Amino acid sequence: MSLLKPLNQPLLAEDWKGLRVWVLGASGAIGTALAVAMAKRGSRLVLSGRRADALAETASLCHLPLSNSSAITLPLDITDTAAIETAVEQIKTQMGGVDLIVINAGTYQATRAHELMPEHINQVLETNLIGPMRATPALLASLLATATDPEQKQRPRGIAFVGSVAGYRGLPRSLTYGPSKAGLISFTESLWQDLNPLGLNVWLINPGFVRSRLTAQNDFEMPALIDADTAAEAILSGFSRGQFEIHFPKRFTCFMKLLQLLPIGWYLRLSKRLVPPLERSAFHRTKQHEGATP
C-alpha cells in the first residue's frame, strides 16, 4: 500500500452532476456557501438545519436551472436523533437515498474559566460532538444501502465532518469549543479506519477562522480570516484531491500544525500570553451573576 495514495476516492468534476448530497448545518455561512457551490456543479441537495427561514433562503440560492441542480429542505436539529432517522426515510422516499453527507452543524462561543456554565458545556458538546456521533449510525445505514443499489454502486459515497483547527491543541478562550472539536477529530479518524475497507469515504474538514454569524462575536483579532465562499472552494478542492483532512487557509492551519510539534511546556507558556490573566474577582462576579434573580 502506497503511503502517497489518496486516503479517499477523489470527487472529480463529473462526479458532482446528479450527486445526492445532504448538508446538515446548511443555514450557516459555510453550509450555505458549500451548498451553492455544489448546486453550481449540478448536485441534488437536501438542506437541513435548525433555522427554517435561513434554509429556505439557501435553497433559493441553489435552484440554478442551467446546472440542473435541485434542493429540498428538511429542518431539524442535529441533537434530535429521532428527527435524523425520520429524515433518512424521507430522503430515501424522495431521492432514493444519498451519496454524500456533510455534517456542518455546530455552535461556538469563546469561553474562559470564569465563564464555564454546565448548561453551556452541555449545549456545545451536544451540538458539536454528541449529536453528530449519535446521528452517525442512521447516516451510515443510508450510505451502505446506497452501496447495494446496482444503479448507484459506482457513485462516490461518504460522510464529511466539519471540525476545526481549534481541536488541534488547547487554545485560549476555547474551553468548550476546542474539546468538542478535538473529540470530533478523533471520532472521524477512527471512523475512517472502519469505513475505508467498505468503500466509503470519510473526510475531516478543519477550517481556520471563517467570517460568519458565530465568529462575528469574537472581540479579538482573527488571523487569516476568510469568507465562506473561499472556504467552500477549499473544501471542494480537497474533495477533488481525495484528501482525508481538508484544512484551510494553509497560511494559518500549517502554523497551527507546527504548534502541535512543540513540547507541552513551550506551548503552554507561549499560548498563555495570548490572553490577559484572569483575576479572582472575575470568578466572584460570575457567581453573583448566576445567583441573581430577574
Backbone torsions as a table, in degrees:
resi	resn	phi	psi	omega
1	MET	NA	123.7	-178.5
2	SER	-75.7	134.1	177.7
3	LEU	-73.3	-14.5	-179.4
4	LEU	-92.7	-6.8	-179.4
5	LYS	-69.1	138.2	178.0
6	PRO	-55.5	142.3	-179.1
7	LEU	-77.4	-17.1	177.7
8	ASN	-129.9	161.8	175.5
9	GLN	-71.3	122.6	179.5
10	PRO	-61.2	137.5	175.0
11	LEU	-95.4	105.5	-176.7
12	LEU	-85.9	169.7	-175.3
13	ALA	-54.7	-42.3	-177.1
14	GLU	-72.1	-20.1	-179.2
15	ASP	-69.4	-26.3	-176.2
16	TRP	-73.5	-22.8	-177.2
17	LYS	-68.9	115.0	-179.4
18	GLY	80.0	-1.0	179.5
19	LEU	-64.9	130.9	-178.6
20	ARG	-89.7	110.9	-172.7
21	VAL	-118.7	130.3	176.5
22	TRP	-110.5	115.9	178.7
23	VAL	-105.0	113.1	175.4
24	LEU	-96.8	122.6	-170.8
25	GLY	95.6	36.2	-175.3
26	ALA	-84.8	-1.1	-179.1
27	SER	-95.0	-5.5	177.7
28	GLY	-89.2	178.7	-175.2
29	ALA	-62.7	-52.4	-178.9
30	ILE	-66.5	-43.2	-179.4
31	GLY	-59.8	-43.5	179.0
32	THR	-64.5	-48.9	-178.5
33	ALA	-62.4	-39.2	179.9
34	LEU	-67.3	-42.3	178.8
35	ALA	-61.3	-44.3	179.8
36	VAL	-64.4	-41.8	179.2
37	ALA	-62.9	-38.8	177.7
38	MET	-70.4	-37.2	177.8
39	ALA	-62.0	-39.1	178.4
40	LYS	-62.2	-25.0	179.7
41	ARG	-93.9	4.4	173.0
42	GLY	92.8	17.2	-178.9
43	SER	-77.9	156.2	173.4
44	ARG	-100.1	120.9	-167.0
45	LEU	-112.8	143.4	165.8
46	VAL	-116.3	126.2	-175.2
47	LEU	-113.9	123.5	179.7
48	SER	-127.0	151.7	178.6
49	GLY	174.0	175.6	-177.0
50	ARG	-81.5	-28.1	-173.7
51	ARG	-98.4	101.3	-175.5
52	ALA	-61.5	-38.1	-179.3
53	ASP	-65.6	-41.1	178.3
54	ALA	-68.0	-35.8	176.4
55	LEU	-62.5	-42.7	179.5
56	ALA	-61.9	-37.9	178.1
57	GLU	-66.4	-42.5	177.0
58	THR	-61.7	-43.5	-180.0
59	ALA	-60.5	-38.9	179.9
60	SER	-64.3	-32.2	178.1
61	LEU	-73.9	-20.8	-175.8
62	CYS	-92.3	-8.7	179.2
63	HIS	-83.5	92.2	-176.1
64	LEU	-118.4	97.6	-174.3
65	PRO	-54.0	-37.3	-176.1
66	LEU	-68.6	-21.3	-178.7
67	SER	-98.4	-3.1	-176.9
68	ASN	59.2	27.6	178.9
69	SER	-84.1	166.2	175.9
70	SER	-149.8	159.4	179.8
71	ALA	-150.5	131.5	172.5
72	ILE	-120.1	154.5	-178.7
73	THR	-113.3	137.7	175.2
74	LEU	-132.9	86.7	-179.4
75	PRO	-61.2	133.6	176.7
76	LEU	-166.0	168.7	177.8
77	ASP	-109.8	130.1	-177.6
78	ILE	-59.4	-22.1	-179.7
79	THR	-82.8	-6.1	-179.2
80	ASP	-97.7	91.7	-175.6
81	THR	-61.5	-38.7	179.1
82	ALA	-62.4	-39.2	178.5
83	ALA	-65.7	-36.9	176.8
84	ILE	-62.3	-47.0	-179.1
85	GLU	-62.6	-39.4	177.0
86	THR	-64.8	-41.6	179.8
87	ALA	-63.7	-37.9	177.3
88	VAL	-57.3	-44.1	179.2
89	GLU	-67.5	-38.1	177.9
90	GLN	-63.3	-42.2	179.9
91	ILE	-66.5	-38.5	177.0
92	LYS	-60.9	-40.6	-179.6
93	THR	-70.3	-43.1	-173.3
94	GLN	-84.2	-32.0	-173.8
95	MET	-126.3	-3.2	-179.3
96	GLY	81.3	5.1	-179.4
97	GLY	128.9	-169.4	-177.0
98	VAL	-140.2	148.8	-179.2
99	ASP	-104.6	-37.5	-176.0
100	LEU	-135.3	131.5	178.0
101	ILE	-119.9	129.6	176.9
102	VAL	-117.2	115.7	178.6
103	ILE	-97.1	98.7	-178.2
104	ASN	-108.5	3.0	-178.5
105	ALA	-63.5	138.0	179.2
106	GLY	-176.6	165.6	175.8
107	THR	-138.6	159.1	-175.1
108	TYR	-151.4	140.7	169.5
109	GLN	-156.5	127.0	177.1
110	ALA	-60.4	133.1	-174.1
111	THR	-140.2	130.1	171.7
112	ARG	-112.6	176.8	-169.6
113	ALA	-59.4	-39.0	-177.4
114	HIS	-75.5	-8.5	-178.6
115	GLU	-102.5	1.3	-179.6
116	LEU	-66.5	126.9	176.9
117	MET	-136.5	136.5	-176.6
118	PRO	-52.8	-42.4	-177.0
119	GLU	-67.1	-35.3	178.3
120	HIS	-70.8	-41.1	177.4
121	ILE	-57.8	-47.2	-179.9
122	ASN	-61.3	-43.0	-178.3
123	GLN	-62.0	-45.9	-178.1
124	VAL	-65.8	-46.4	-179.3
125	LEU	-66.0	-39.8	178.7
126	GLU	-62.4	-44.3	-175.4
127	THR	-77.1	-43.5	-171.8
128	ASN	-88.0	-25.0	-174.0
129	LEU	-129.2	-58.7	-173.1
130	ILE	-67.1	-42.8	178.2
131	GLY	-57.6	-53.5	176.5
132	PRO	-58.1	-38.7	178.8
133	MET	-65.1	-45.0	-179.7
134	ARG	-66.5	-30.3	-179.7
135	ALA	-75.6	-22.6	-171.7
136	THR	-58.2	-43.7	-179.7
137	PRO	-55.9	-45.5	179.6
138	ALA	-66.9	-37.5	-179.7
139	LEU	-68.3	-40.3	178.7
140	LEU	-66.5	-37.6	177.8
141	ALA	-59.7	-39.0	178.4
142	SER	-66.3	-44.0	179.8
143	LEU	-66.0	-41.3	-179.3
144	LEU	-69.2	-32.3	175.9
145	ALA	-65.1	-38.5	176.8
146	THR	-62.4	-35.8	-177.4
147	ALA	-64.8	-25.0	-179.0
148	THR	-89.2	-6.1	179.3
149	ASP	-81.7	115.4	-176.8
150	PRO	-56.4	-34.8	-178.2
151	GLU	-72.0	-24.0	-176.0
152	GLN	-108.6	0.6	-167.8
153	LYS	-61.3	-32.4	-175.3
154	GLN	-84.5	-7.0	-179.6
155	ARG	-71.0	141.8	171.9
156	PRO	-63.0	137.3	-178.1
157	ARG	-135.8	150.2	176.1
158	GLY	166.5	-175.4	-175.8
159	ILE	-134.4	136.7	-178.8
160	ALA	-120.7	136.8	178.3
161	PHE	-115.3	131.4	177.5
162	VAL	-91.8	109.5	177.1
163	GLY	-98.2	-133.0	179.0
164	SER	-173.7	150.7	173.7
165	VAL	-65.8	-13.7	175.7
166	ALA	-64.3	-14.5	178.0
167	GLY	-88.6	-2.8	-178.4
168	TYR	-69.7	-48.3	179.3
169	ARG	-145.4	166.7	176.5
170	GLY	-66.6	116.8	-177.1
171	LEU	-106.1	150.5	173.2
172	PRO	-59.3	147.0	179.0
173	ARG	65.6	19.2	-173.2
174	SER	-131.1	42.2	-174.2
175	LEU	-70.2	-23.5	177.8
176	THR	-110.4	-44.9	-177.1
177	TYR	-65.3	-47.3	-178.2
178	GLY	-57.2	-52.2	178.2
179	PRO	-59.4	-36.1	179.6
180	SER	-64.7	-38.0	-179.7
181	LYS	-79.0	-31.7	174.6
182	ALA	-62.4	-42.3	176.8
183	GLY	-62.8	-40.2	-179.7
184	LEU	-67.2	-37.0	176.7
185	ILE	-61.5	-47.7	179.0
186	SER	-61.1	-44.6	179.7
187	PHE	-59.6	-44.5	-177.4
188	THR	-67.0	-40.5	177.7
189	GLU	-61.7	-44.3	179.1
190	SER	-65.5	-37.8	-179.1
191	LEU	-64.7	-38.5	178.7
192	TRP	-58.6	-41.0	-177.4
193	GLN	-60.4	-33.7	-179.7
194	ASP	-85.4	-35.1	-172.1
195	LEU	-90.9	-25.0	-179.4
196	ASN	-58.5	-43.4	177.9
197	PRO	-63.7	-18.3	179.5
198	LEU	-89.9	0.3	179.7
199	GLY	85.3	12.5	177.2
200	LEU	-100.5	135.7	176.5
201	ASN	-83.2	146.0	172.8
202	VAL	-132.7	124.8	-178.9
203	TRP	-116.0	146.0	173.4
204	LEU	-118.3	118.3	-177.6
205	ILE	-108.0	115.2	-177.5
206	ASN	-118.3	93.2	177.7
207	PRO	-79.3	159.0	164.6
208	GLY	-86.8	-139.4	179.7
209	PHE	-80.7	123.8	178.4
210	VAL	-121.5	132.3	-178.7
211	ARG	-63.1	122.0	-176.5
212	SER	-159.9	176.1	176.7
213	ARG	-61.4	-34.2	-177.4
214	LEU	-77.6	-44.1	-179.2
215	THR	-72.5	-17.0	178.9
216	ALA	-63.2	-19.6	-179.0
217	GLN	-79.9	-12.9	-177.5
218	ASN	-67.0	135.9	178.7
219	ASP	-105.5	22.8	178.1
220	PHE	-128.7	161.5	-180.0
221	GLU	-69.2	130.7	-179.3
222	MET	-104.1	107.8	-177.2
223	PRO	-65.9	142.0	175.4
224	ALA	56.8	37.4	179.2
225	LEU	-63.6	131.3	179.7
226	ILE	-124.2	165.0	177.1
227	ASP	-89.8	168.6	-173.8
228	ALA	-67.6	-33.3	178.8
229	ASP	-64.1	-40.3	176.9
230	THR	-63.7	-40.0	177.8
231	ALA	-62.2	-43.6	-179.0
232	ALA	-61.9	-43.1	179.6
233	GLU	-65.8	-35.5	176.9
234	ALA	-65.1	-38.4	178.7
235	ILE	-65.4	-46.5	179.9
236	LEU	-64.9	-34.9	176.5
237	SER	-63.9	-40.6	177.0
238	GLY	-64.9	-39.6	174.9
239	PHE	-58.6	-42.8	-175.8
240	SER	-67.6	-23.1	-179.4
241	ARG	-92.9	-4.7	-178.6
242	GLY	71.9	24.9	-178.7
243	GLN	-72.0	148.1	169.8
244	PHE	-81.6	-57.9	177.1
245	GLU	-95.9	124.0	177.3
246	ILE	-110.1	104.2	-177.6
247	HIS	-120.9	145.1	-174.6
248	PHE	-165.2	159.1	-9.1
249	PRO	-73.1	142.6	-171.1
250	LYS	-58.9	-34.6	-177.8
251	ARG	-62.5	-21.6	177.5
252	PHE	-101.8	-46.1	-174.6
253	THR	-68.2	-33.0	177.5
254	CYS	-67.7	-35.8	174.7
255	PHE	-62.9	-41.4	178.7
256	MET	-63.9	-35.5	177.9
257	LYS	-67.8	-35.3	176.4
258	LEU	-63.7	-36.4	178.3
259	LEU	-62.1	-28.1	178.5
260	GLN	-64.5	-22.6	-176.9
261	LEU	-84.9	-13.2	-178.1
262	LEU	-70.0	142.8	171.0
263	PRO	-57.0	148.6	-172.9
264	ILE	-58.1	-39.3	-179.5
265	GLY	-63.5	-43.7	177.9
266	TRP	-61.7	-46.8	-175.8
267	TYR	-62.1	-47.1	-176.8
268	LEU	-64.4	-39.8	179.9
269	ARG	-68.0	-35.2	177.9
270	LEU	-72.5	-45.9	-172.9
271	SER	-69.9	-29.2	-178.3
272	LYS	-69.2	-16.4	177.9
273	ARG	-76.2	-10.7	-176.6
274	LEU	-80.1	-12.4	180.0
275	VAL	-131.2	148.7	176.5
276	PRO	-67.6	146.7	180.0
277	PRO	-65.3	144.3	178.3
278	LEU	-81.7	146.1	173.1
279	GLU	-98.1	151.6	177.4
280	ARG	-58.3	-30.3	-178.8
281	SER	-64.3	-24.3	178.7
282	ALA	-63.2	-38.5	178.2
283	PHE	-69.6	-35.3	179.3
284	HIS	-66.8	-41.2	179.4
285	ARG	-65.0	-39.6	179.0
286	THR	-63.3	-41.9	179.9
287	LYS	-62.6	-40.8	178.6
288	GLN	-64.4	-40.5	-178.8
289	HIS	-64.8	-40.2	-180.0
290	GLU	-65.7	-32.5	-176.6
291	GLY	-87.6	-5.4	-178.0
292	ALA	-71.8	147.2	176.1
293	THR	-108.9	143.5	-177.7
294	PRO	-69.2	NA	NA
